[in-house]
Amino acid sequence: MVQLEEDFIKLVDSFVVETRDPKILDEISQLDREARLLGIAFYDMYCMVLQDGVKHRNLVSEFKNYMNLKKPATFVA
């Protein structure tokens, strides 16, 4: 696993742990269920959702705000 992948996983994990919004938590649960049904990793599913951004707009928006606050060196725009 490359450093960028590790940083992404850590960022997603910290977002999931720190999120308090029940709607966001519900969307995260949905993604987890969908990933398991498709037989793919949760992080792969999460990455696809971030790239698409249509189905889970609220989650994508909140994650991007969170990412901008955390700004790990590998994710700085």
URBELWO-V225985 format. One record per run of one state. SS is the DSSP state (2 for helix, 1 for strand, 0 for the rest). FROM is the first residue (numbers start at 1). TO is the last residue. If there is no record, write none. Layout:
# URBELWO-V225985
ss->(SS	SS)
from->(FROM	FROM)
to->(TO	TO)
This chain:
# URBELWO-V225985
ss->(0	2	0	2	0	2	0	2	0	2	0)
from->(1	3	19	22	39	42	53	57	71	73	76)
to->(2	18	21	38	41	52	56	70	72	75	77)
